[in-house]
Amino acid sequence: MKRKQKKFTAWCPTHIYQKGYQGRVLFYCLRDRLVYLSIFFDEAWKRGVVVLAIAFMFNHVHSNIKCKRKSVMAGFNQAVQHRYAAAFNRESGRLGSVFMRTYGWAQKRSDRDVTENLCYLANNSPKKKLFKRGVDDQWTLLAYGRKKYPFSEPIVWKRPGGRCGVRSRWSGRAGSGAMF
């Protein structure tokens, strides 16, 4: 019997969950999470996907996104899976699937459903005893929700030194010693 197609509403918050192949661990270390996050946000930016939340578990990932079409969501998820699997396999020297072939998704159409889903994502790691509080898990992005610069301190521009702006420079937070 053929499965009934789910209705997709454009720009409606959508909860996506993706499991590791046969329950295998996806993220062994900090680097694995950073690689996945970099790929995830790169693909989101390329495809015009709005990311509301993401939650890493050891063997699966939850996210909440908004996009204009179901095909954009499917292409986004497929690209993230493919790129991460290629990086993971290259690093570990193995071949084969990293993620289950299918992924789950459910649109959250009411304000209540959206709120419940975002709370679920934020509290998933404390519930699994990975962190004490949701804000302690930097991967949920919850700790950055009210910041103007979510991933860093504000960038402070300095006046150029020397003449004619030849030695212009900028740095991060005062006293950090970071020079770019």
C-alpha positions as CSV (number, residue, x, y, z in Angstrom):
1,M,0.0,0.0,0.0
2,K,1.3,3.4,-1.0
3,R,2.1,5.9,1.8
4,K,0.0,9.1,1.9
5,Q,2.1,12.2,1.1
6,K,2.5,14.7,4.0
7,K,1.3,18.2,3.3
8,F,4.2,20.7,3.2
9,T,3.5,24.4,4.0
10,A,6.1,26.9,2.9
11,W,8.1,28.7,5.7
12,C,6.5,26.6,8.4
13,P,8.9,25.4,11.1
14,T,9.8,21.8,10.4
15,H,11.4,19.4,12.9
16,I,13.8,17.0,11.2
17,Y,15.4,14.1,12.9
18,Q,18.2,12.0,11.4
19,K,19.6,8.8,12.9
20,G,23.0,7.2,12.5
21,Y,23.1,4.1,10.4
22,Q,22.1,1.1,12.5
23,G,22.2,3.3,15.6
24,R,26.0,3.9,15.2
25,V,27.6,6.9,16.9
26,L,27.8,10.0,14.6
27,F,29.9,12.3,16.8
28,Y,32.9,11.0,18.5
29,C,34.6,14.3,19.4
30,L,34.3,18.1,19.2
31,R,35.8,18.1,15.7
32,D,33.0,15.9,14.4
33,R,30.3,18.3,15.7
34,L,32.1,21.3,14.3
35,V,32.4,19.7,10.9
36,Y,28.7,18.8,10.9
37,L,27.7,22.2,12.1
38,S,29.9,23.9,9.4
39,I,28.4,21.8,6.7
40,F,24.9,22.3,8.1
41,F,25.1,26.1,8.1
42,D,26.9,26.2,4.8
43,E,24.1,24.2,3.1
44,A,21.5,26.3,4.8
45,W,23.0,29.5,3.6
46,K,23.3,28.1,0.0
47,R,19.7,27.0,-0.1
48,G,18.0,29.8,1.7
49,V,17.1,27.6,4.7
50,V,16.4,29.3,8.0
51,V,17.7,27.4,11.0
52,L,15.8,27.8,14.2
53,A,17.5,25.1,16.4
54,I,19.8,22.1,16.2
55,A,20.4,19.4,18.8
56,F,23.2,16.9,18.7
57,M,22.9,13.5,20.4
58,F,25.7,10.9,20.0
59,N,23.8,8.8,17.4
60,H,21.3,11.2,15.9
61,V,20.5,14.9,15.2
62,H,17.4,17.0,15.6
63,S,16.9,20.3,13.9
64,N,14.1,22.8,13.3
65,I,14.3,24.7,10.0
66,K,12.1,26.8,7.7
67,C,12.2,26.7,3.9
68,K,10.1,27.5,0.9
69,R,9.6,24.1,-0.6
70,K,9.7,20.4,0.3
71,S,12.2,19.8,-2.4
72,V,14.5,22.4,-0.8
73,M,14.2,20.6,2.5
74,A,15.0,17.2,0.9
75,G,17.9,18.6,-1.0
76,F,19.3,20.4,2.0
77,N,19.1,17.3,4.2
78,Q,20.6,15.1,1.5
79,A,23.5,17.4,0.9
80,V,24.3,17.7,4.6
81,Q,24.2,13.9,5.0
82,H,26.3,13.3,1.9
83,R,29.0,15.9,2.8
84,Y,29.2,14.8,6.4
85,A,29.4,11.1,5.5
86,A,32.2,11.8,3.0
87,A,34.2,13.8,5.6
88,F,33.5,11.2,8.3
89,N,34.5,8.3,6.1
90,R,37.6,10.1,4.8
91,E,38.7,10.8,8.4
92,S,38.0,7.4,9.8
93,G,39.2,5.4,6.7
94,R,36.0,3.6,6.3
95,L,33.3,3.3,3.6
96,G,29.6,3.0,3.7
97,S,26.6,4.8,5.1
98,V,26.8,7.1,8.1
99,F,23.1,8.0,8.3
100,M,19.9,6.0,7.9
101,R,18.7,6.3,4.3
102,T,15.4,8.0,5.4
103,Y,14.9,10.8,7.8
104,G,11.8,12.0,9.7
105,W,10.2,15.4,9.5
106,A,7.1,17.0,10.9
107,Q,5.8,20.5,10.4
108,K,4.8,22.5,13.5
109,R,1.9,24.7,12.4
110,S,0.6,26.2,15.7
111,D,2.5,28.5,18.0
112,R,2.1,26.0,20.7
113,D,3.6,23.2,18.6
114,V,6.6,25.3,17.6
115,T,7.2,26.3,21.2
116,E,7.0,22.7,22.4
117,N,9.3,21.5,19.7
118,L,11.9,24.2,20.4
119,C,11.7,23.3,24.1
120,Y,12.1,19.7,23.3
121,L,15.3,20.4,21.2
122,A,16.7,22.6,23.9
123,N,16.0,20.1,26.7
124,N,17.0,16.9,24.8
125,S,20.6,16.8,25.9
126,P,19.8,17.5,29.6
127,K,17.1,14.8,29.5
128,K,19.7,12.3,28.1
129,K,22.1,13.5,30.9
130,L,24.6,15.0,28.5
131,F,24.3,18.4,30.2
132,K,22.7,19.7,33.4
133,R,20.8,22.6,31.7
134,G,19.8,23.3,28.1
135,V,21.8,26.5,28.0
136,D,24.9,24.6,29.0
137,D,24.8,22.7,25.7
138,Q,26.3,25.2,23.2
139,W,25.1,23.1,20.2
140,T,21.4,23.9,20.8
141,L,22.2,27.6,20.1
142,L,19.9,28.4,23.0
143,A,22.7,30.2,24.9
144,Y,23.1,32.6,21.9
145,G,19.4,33.4,21.3
146,R,19.4,36.9,22.7
147,K,22.9,38.0,21.6
148,K,23.4,40.4,18.7
149,Y,26.6,38.5,17.9
150,P,25.7,34.9,18.6
151,F,29.1,33.2,18.0
152,S,31.5,35.8,19.3
153,E,31.9,39.0,21.3
154,P,31.1,42.1,19.3
155,I,33.8,43.0,16.7
156,V,35.5,46.3,17.6
157,W,36.9,48.2,14.7
158,K,40.1,50.2,15.5
159,R,41.3,53.2,13.7
160,P,44.0,52.5,11.1
161,G,47.6,53.1,12.3
162,G,50.2,54.7,10.2
163,R,49.5,57.0,7.3
164,C,46.7,56.7,4.7
165,G,45.3,53.7,6.4
166,V,48.1,51.4,5.3
167,R,48.2,49.4,8.6
168,S,44.4,49.0,9.1
169,R,43.5,46.2,11.4
170,W,40.6,44.9,13.4
171,S,40.4,42.6,16.4
172,G,37.9,40.9,18.6
173,R,37.2,41.6,22.2
174,A,39.5,44.1,23.9
175,G,42.4,42.4,25.6
176,S,41.9,39.1,23.6
177,G,45.1,39.7,21.7
178,A,43.4,38.5,18.5
179,M,44.7,40.2,15.4
180,F,43.3,39.3,11.9
